[in-house]
């Protein structure tokens, strides 16, 4: 969802057909591990100033007040996310609210839902970028070495649904075409 959020400023969003697109939602995990630590013989003492400063350290469960406050913050963030998607994708807020369940869709589904503009790969995105900007495809300026394959895979730009989804693919197809993962340029 953070990657989709980051992509919303683009004028045209491309996705591979098998991309994972969407996940419009907000999450904040809280794992309380005190009982596990005690079973392992680990004692933790938190020193803190501020009544709720230790709330998200995983040492104790949240109080009802803390849980309600965090839920209100998450709900507010979710509403802002929905509004941003609606504004940037030129869709009615209620339509996006119905989609903002945290679910993901394939690239094909996302095109039908209006979450992305087109299916395509890096070359198609480059051609669209060149047409929109008048900058010819084919010129490349490298400002540094290309990133290693392992780095690209670990940072979510690998193939398939588990490989970074929409934004990883969009990054490859649009941002990488401009930044080329290590500099500014275009290539064909």
Backbone bond lengths (Angstrom), bond angles and torsions (degrees), N, CA, C in turn:
res aa  C-N    CA-C-N  psi(-1)  N-CA   C-N-CA  omega(-1)  CA-C   N-CA-C  phi
1 X - - - 1.445 - - 1.518 111.05 -
2 X 1.313 117.97 -37.56 1.457 120.09 177.64 1.511 111.42 -64.06
3 X 1.312 116.35 -36.26 1.460 120.09 178.76 1.525 110.65 -69.30
4 X 1.315 117.65 -40.13 1.469 120.06 176.97 1.527 109.48 -64.48
5 X 1.314 116.66 -41.96 1.459 121.74 177.13 1.525 110.25 -56.66
6 X 1.322 116.85 -45.61 1.463 120.90 -179.32 1.519 112.33 -64.97
7 X 1.314 117.80 -28.69 1.465 120.80 -177.12 1.522 113.26 -80.08
8 X 1.318 117.17 -12.87 1.463 120.17 -170.76 1.525 114.39 -64.97
9 X 1.302 118.45 -19.97 1.456 120.39 178.86 1.514 113.92 -76.04
10 X 1.315 117.35 -10.11 1.467 120.74 -179.22 1.526 110.54 -71.85
11 X 1.320 115.77 146.72 1.467 120.26 178.13 1.519 111.90 -72.33
12 X 1.326 116.57 -30.95 1.460 120.90 -177.67 1.524 108.12 -141.75
13 X 1.315 116.32 124.12 1.459 121.07 -179.54 1.519 110.23 -104.17
14 X 1.323 115.69 125.42 1.457 122.78 174.88 1.516 108.60 -105.34
15 X 1.317 116.54 150.52 1.457 121.87 173.87 1.520 108.36 -142.85
16 X 1.317 115.53 145.51 1.452 119.44 169.25 1.531 107.35 -68.48
17 X 1.318 118.38 152.44 1.472 119.87 179.92 1.529 113.12 -55.54
18 X 1.333 117.50 -35.26 1.464 120.66 -176.83 1.526 113.46 -94.83
19 X 1.328 117.78 7.91 1.465 120.77 178.45 1.523 111.48 -60.20
20 X 1.312 115.96 153.60 1.467 122.14 170.68 1.525 106.64 -97.62
21 X 1.322 116.48 116.01 1.462 122.16 -173.63 1.520 109.55 -120.75
22 X 1.302 116.08 140.89 1.454 120.03 172.55 1.499 112.98 114.10
23 X 1.309 116.40 -116.68 1.457 123.30 -174.12 1.528 109.99 56.35
24 X 1.332 115.38 44.28 1.462 120.98 -178.12 1.521 107.51 -76.60
25 X 1.301 115.02 98.49 1.450 121.95 -177.99 1.512 109.37 -172.87
26 X 1.315 116.40 177.70 1.456 122.45 -179.29 1.523 106.97 -134.29
27 X 1.323 116.32 137.97 1.465 119.91 -177.35 1.523 109.60 -138.72
28 X 1.309 115.39 146.82 1.458 121.92 174.68 1.524 107.13 -142.98
29 X 1.318 117.65 98.69 1.466 119.10 -179.40 1.530 111.20 -72.13
30 X 1.297 115.57 145.48 1.463 121.46 173.13 1.522 107.14 -134.74
31 X 1.298 116.09 115.13 1.459 121.67 -179.79 1.525 107.60 -115.06
32 X 1.305 116.86 116.56 1.460 121.32 177.28 1.528 108.24 -92.62
33 X 1.319 116.94 119.11 1.466 121.43 -173.09 1.528 113.50 -115.12
34 X 1.318 118.04 10.86 1.459 120.42 -176.05 1.534 111.77 -55.79
35 X 1.330 118.02 -47.97 1.474 120.92 -178.20 1.531 110.60 -60.30
36 X 1.321 116.80 -41.59 1.466 120.29 178.17 1.524 110.75 -63.55
37 X 1.316 116.75 -45.28 1.463 120.33 179.44 1.527 110.97 -60.82
38 X 1.326 116.48 -41.42 1.466 119.83 178.88 1.528 111.02 -63.36
39 X 1.348 117.60 -40.36 1.469 120.86 176.99 1.521 111.29 -61.58
40 X 1.321 115.97 -31.86 1.461 120.81 179.79 1.522 112.31 -86.58
41 X 1.320 116.33 -0.85 1.456 120.32 179.49 1.519 113.61 79.98
42 X 1.309 116.76 19.78 1.463 121.03 -179.77 1.521 108.64 -99.31
43 X 1.302 114.95 125.87 1.459 120.43 177.83 1.525 108.47 -107.00
44 X 1.327 115.74 131.14 1.459 120.69 -179.88 1.516 108.48 -122.42
45 X 1.305 115.42 129.68 1.456 120.62 174.89 1.520 107.29 -121.92
46 X 1.315 115.92 122.02 1.464 120.86 179.44 1.514 109.50 -101.49
47 X 1.298 115.73 124.47 1.451 120.97 172.59 1.516 106.19 -100.12
48 X 1.313 116.31 130.80 1.459 118.58 -177.83 1.515 110.73 -153.21
49 X 1.298 114.56 156.17 1.462 122.65 173.17 1.517 106.21 -117.71
50 X 1.282 116.95 126.88 1.457 121.98 -174.77 1.512 108.07 110.71
51 X 1.315 115.55 124.99 1.466 121.67 -171.89 1.531 113.74 -53.68
52 X 1.315 117.24 -37.17 1.468 120.49 -173.88 1.529 113.32 -109.29
53 X 1.322 117.51 10.39 1.464 120.59 -175.55 1.528 112.23 -60.53
54 X 1.297 117.70 -28.35 1.469 121.18 -178.28 1.529 113.54 -91.81
55 X 1.318 117.30 6.50 1.466 120.94 -172.89 1.525 113.41 -59.08
56 X 1.311 118.30 -37.41 1.469 120.02 -174.47 1.524 112.42 -112.47
57 X 1.301 116.11 34.28 1.459 120.19 176.78 1.526 111.77 -93.75
58 X 1.325 117.52 -6.62 1.458 121.55 177.64 1.513 113.96 80.39
59 X 1.317 116.88 8.29 1.459 120.16 -176.99 1.524 111.70 -92.37
60 X 1.304 116.85 -25.06 1.464 119.82 -179.14 1.524 109.21 -140.62
61 X 1.323 116.49 157.74 1.466 118.91 174.98 1.527 110.18 -67.49
62 X 1.312 115.83 157.65 1.461 120.57 175.46 1.522 109.92 -72.05
63 X 1.315 115.92 147.26 1.462 119.37 171.82 1.530 107.60 -78.99
64 X 1.321 116.23 165.56 1.467 119.93 177.41 1.524 111.11 -59.93
65 X 1.328 116.73 -39.11 1.470 121.22 179.04 1.530 110.30 -63.80
66 X 1.329 117.55 -45.96 1.469 121.12 179.78 1.523 111.01 -63.87
67 X 1.321 115.53 -42.61 1.466 119.80 -179.98 1.532 110.51 -62.43
68 X 1.322 116.89 -44.67 1.468 120.97 179.91 1.528 111.05 -64.09
69 X 1.319 116.89 -41.67 1.471 120.13 179.52 1.522 110.65 -64.01
70 X 1.321 117.17 -45.41 1.465 119.96 -179.55 1.521 110.78 -66.68
71 X 1.327 117.58 -37.15 1.461 119.72 177.60 1.520 110.38 -63.71
72 X 1.334 117.16 -39.55 1.467 120.59 177.70 1.529 110.81 -63.05
73 X 1.324 116.90 -40.09 1.469 120.72 178.07 1.528 110.18 -65.55
74 X 1.332 116.58 -44.07 1.465 120.30 178.39 1.523 111.22 -62.90
75 X 1.328 116.97 -42.90 1.467 120.81 179.07 1.528 111.13 -62.21
76 X 1.328 116.40 -40.94 1.466 120.24 177.95 1.533 110.42 -63.43
77 X 1.321 116.39 -45.71 1.464 120.10 177.95 1.518 112.18 -61.68
78 X 1.326 116.44 -38.75 1.458 121.08 178.54 1.525 110.11 -63.68
79 X 1.321 116.30 -43.79 1.461 120.45 177.64 1.519 112.19 -61.05
80 X 1.336 116.66 -41.01 1.466 120.57 178.01 1.527 110.85 -65.73
81 X 1.323 116.68 -39.10 1.465 121.69 177.76 1.534 109.30 -61.86
82 X 1.317 116.54 -47.46 1.469 121.41 179.17 1.523 110.57 -58.92
83 X 1.331 116.62 -47.19 1.470 120.48 179.77 1.525 111.32 -60.41
84 X 1.331 116.60 -41.29 1.462 120.29 -179.92 1.525 111.20 -65.17
85 X 1.331 116.99 -45.43 1.469 120.02 178.35 1.526 109.68 -59.98
86 X 1.326 116.87 -46.08 1.470 120.51 -179.52 1.530 110.71 -59.90
87 X 1.324 116.78 -45.74 1.467 120.45 -178.93 1.533 111.73 -65.38
88 X 1.322 116.66 -49.29 1.470 120.41 -175.07 1.521 112.75 -72.57
89 X 1.327 117.29 -30.39 1.467 120.31 -179.91 1.531 111.44 -94.96
90 X 1.335 116.97 0.90 1.470 122.35 178.09 1.531 110.78 55.43
91 X 1.337 114.11 50.69 1.464 121.60 -179.24 1.530 108.13 -125.39
92 X 1.323 117.82 153.72 1.468 119.92 176.18 1.535 111.08 -63.50
93 X 1.321 115.90 141.59 1.464 121.00 -179.19 1.525 110.91 -56.51
94 X 1.315 118.11 -42.37 1.469 120.39 -178.38 1.533 111.59 -64.12
95 X 1.314 116.82 -34.74 1.469 120.19 176.81 1.526 110.04 -63.80
96 X 1.328 116.77 -45.59 1.466 120.53 179.72 1.526 110.04 -68.54
97 X 1.320 117.85 -38.18 1.466 120.61 178.28 1.535 110.34 -57.16
98 X 1.327 117.12 -39.04 1.475 120.49 178.11 1.531 111.16 -65.86
99 X 1.333 117.17 -29.20 1.462 120.96 -179.99 1.529 112.49 -87.67
100 X 1.319 117.11 -15.83 1.466 122.08 -171.30 1.522 111.99 -85.35
101 X 1.320 115.63 58.36 1.464 121.96 -178.22 1.521 112.37 -104.32
102 X 1.319 116.88 0.01 1.456 120.45 -174.76 1.519 112.81 89.61
103 X 1.329 117.00 -3.12 1.469 121.00 179.57 1.528 110.78 -71.06
104 X 1.324 115.20 159.98 1.462 120.71 172.26 1.520 109.11 -115.64
105 X 1.322 114.92 157.12 1.453 122.38 177.71 1.514 108.53 -132.01
106 X 1.322 116.12 158.21 1.460 119.98 173.79 1.527 108.22 -71.12
107 X 1.313 116.05 166.86 1.460 119.89 176.31 1.517 112.03 -56.86
108 X 1.323 116.62 -42.77 1.472 120.52 179.11 1.528 111.05 -60.09
109 X 1.325 115.72 -46.48 1.463 119.78 178.96 1.529 110.68 -63.63
110 X 1.323 116.32 -39.77 1.468 120.73 -178.65 1.524 111.77 -63.71
111 X 1.332 117.65 -35.46 1.469 120.25 175.73 1.523 109.05 -63.83
112 X 1.332 116.99 -47.55 1.474 120.53 179.72 1.527 111.88 -60.55
113 X 1.337 116.53 -33.97 1.464 121.14 -178.74 1.529 112.95 -84.38
114 X 1.323 116.76 -7.81 1.461 120.13 179.88 1.518 114.30 82.38
115 X 1.332 117.56 14.23 1.461 120.67 179.53 1.520 112.37 -82.03
116 X 1.323 117.50 -24.65 1.464 122.99 172.69 1.522 107.43 -134.77
117 X 1.327 115.37 165.10 1.462 119.88 -175.05 1.518 114.09 -90.53
118 X 1.322 116.66 -35.88 1.460 118.31 -172.13 1.516 110.78 -156.35
119 X 1.317 114.44 156.92 1.459 121.10 169.71 1.514 106.79 -89.80
120 X 1.303 115.93 139.48 1.448 117.73 177.72 1.508 111.49 175.03
121 X 1.322 113.39 167.11 1.451 120.20 178.65 1.522 109.21 -105.92
122 X 1.308 115.44 -170.46 1.460 121.73 -178.21 1.524 111.36 -57.04
123 X 1.310 116.91 -44.33 1.468 120.01 -177.05 1.523 111.52 -64.41
124 X 1.314 116.64 -42.53 1.468 119.51 179.01 1.530 110.98 -66.37
125 X 1.310 116.57 -37.73 1.464 119.78 177.03 1.524 110.59 -66.09
126 X 1.325 116.64 -40.13 1.469 120.58 177.35 1.522 111.21 -62.62
127 X 1.316 116.28 -42.78 1.465 119.86 178.85 1.524 110.67 -62.29
128 X 1.328 117.23 -41.98 1.467 120.72 178.26 1.524 110.83 -65.80
129 X 1.323 116.43 -39.99 1.461 120.97 178.17 1.521 110.70 -64.25
130 X 1.318 116.27 -43.92 1.466 120.46 178.73 1.523 110.75 -62.70
131 X 1.321 116.73 -42.82 1.468 120.26 179.60 1.528 110.93 -64.24
132 X 1.321 116.74 -38.83 1.465 120.55 -177.90 1.520 112.94 -74.02
133 X 1.330 116.89 -31.66 1.467 120.15 -174.40 1.514 113.76 -103.94
134 X 1.320 116.98 -16.95 1.451 120.05 -175.63 1.521 113.42 77.68
135 X 1.322 117.05 5.85 1.465 121.26 178.21 1.520 107.75 -88.27
136 X 1.322 117.44 124.77 1.466 118.93 -176.66 1.526 112.53 -67.26
137 X 1.313 114.35 141.71 1.456 120.64 173.96 1.519 106.83 -75.18
138 X 1.308 116.93 140.02 1.448 119.61 176.38 1.511 113.48 125.18
139 X 1.318 118.36 -23.13 1.458 120.56 177.48 1.524 108.58 -86.67
140 X 1.320 115.92 137.00 1.453 120.51 179.22 1.513 109.05 -133.85
141 X 1.314 115.81 135.19 1.457 122.09 172.63 1.516 105.73 -123.05
142 X 1.318 116.89 118.39 1.459 120.58 -179.97 1.524 109.06 -102.23
143 X 1.320 114.95 128.57 1.451 120.53 179.67 1.520 112.30 -105.53
144 X 1.295 117.49 -1.84 1.450 121.06 -179.58 1.510 109.73 -174.91
145 X 1.328 117.33 176.27 1.464 119.83 -178.67 1.521 111.15 -70.78
146 X 1.339 117.14 150.09 1.462 119.52 175.78 1.527 110.35 -64.82
147 X 1.315 116.37 153.83 1.452 120.93 179.12 1.525 109.82 -73.42
148 X 1.304 115.27 147.66 1.463 121.56 -179.93 1.526 110.40 -67.60
149 X 1.324 115.79 150.59 1.458 121.67 178.98 1.526 110.76 -55.89
150 X 1.329 117.85 -44.86 1.460 120.76 -179.01 1.526 110.45 -60.34
151 X 1.320 117.43 -42.29 1.462 121.06 177.60 1.519 110.48 -60.92
152 X 1.316 117.03 -43.42 1.469 120.87 179.34 1.528 110.63 -63.93
153 X 1.335 117.21 -41.85 1.462 120.34 179.51 1.526 111.22 -66.95
154 X 1.337 116.53 -43.48 1.458 120.23 -179.36 1.519 112.36 -67.75
155 X 1.305 117.03 -25.05 1.458 120.87 -179.80 1.514 112.11 -97.42
156 X 1.331 117.30 21.82 1.454 120.95 169.32 1.501 116.17 80.04
157 X 1.313 118.95 28.30 1.454 119.29 178.34 1.525 111.22 -116.31
158 X 1.320 115.11 30.02 1.454 119.09 178.04 1.512 111.25 -90.94
159 X 1.316 117.48 179.86 1.459 121.28 -176.04 1.521 113.21 -77.35
160 X 1.318 115.39 160.12 1.456 122.15 170.33 1.513 114.62 81.14
161 X 1.315 115.42 -178.54 1.462 121.44 -176.55 1.512 112.82 -63.60
162 X 1.320 118.36 -33.08 1.452 120.10 -178.07 1.505 113.40 -87.42
163 X 1.313 118.43 3.98 1.452 121.23 -172.34 1.501 115.31 -103.28
164 X 1.299 119.48 35.14 1.446 120.32 175.13 1.504 113.25 107.53
165 X 1.319 117.83 -14.08 1.450 120.77 174.63 1.505 114.00 57.22
166 X 1.300 114.20 -147.57 1.456 122.29 -172.51 1.514 112.75 -55.58
167 X 1.310 117.96 -53.11 1.448 117.98 -171.67 1.514 111.73 -72.15
168 X 1.327 117.33 -36.32 1.456 117.58 174.27 1.511 110.78 -58.58
169 X 1.318 115.30 -43.94 1.453 120.18 178.73 1.520 110.93 -69.24
170 X 1.328 116.57 -42.25 1.462 119.37 177.79 1.520 110.44 -63.67
171 X 1.310 115.08 -38.75 1.460 118.69 177.78 1.517 109.32 -59.73
172 X 1.339 116.10 -46.50 1.456 119.58 177.12 1.520 111.43 -62.54
173 X 1.333 116.18 -43.19 1.458 120.38 -171.97 1.517 114.03 -80.26
174 X 1.323 118.14 -30.38 1.451 119.42 -175.85 1.521 111.28 -117.77
175 X 1.322 117.30 -63.42 1.450 119.49 -175.66 1.518 110.96 -63.59
176 X 1.329 117.53 -45.40 1.456 118.98 178.41 1.521 111.39 -61.43
177 X 1.316 116.49 -30.20 1.458 118.33 178.67 1.517 110.89 -66.87
178 X 1.303 116.46 -29.19 1.456 119.70 177.47 1.521 109.80 -90.08
179 X 1.311 116.13 -46.30 1.457 120.40 -177.86 1.521 112.91 -90.53
180 X 1.334 116.24 -18.97 1.464 123.82 -179.75 1.518 112.08 51.29
181 X 1.302 117.66 35.85 1.458 128.24 -179.92 1.517 113.99 56.21
182 X 1.322 117.33 -10.17 1.458 118.08 179.19 1.514 111.70 -146.77
183 X 1.280 117.64 3.13 1.456 120.28 -179.57 1.503 109.58 179.78
184 X 1.297 115.42 -173.80 1.458 120.48 -178.31 1.509 108.31 -97.09
185 X 1.323 116.99 138.03 1.450 117.52 175.70 1.503 113.21 165.16
186 X 1.295 113.51 173.79 1.451 122.71 176.97 1.514 106.92 -128.11
187 X 1.284 115.68 151.51 1.464 118.64 173.17 1.496 108.90 -150.11
188 X 1.278 114.36 153.82 1.457 119.74 -178.63 1.501 108.99 -122.27
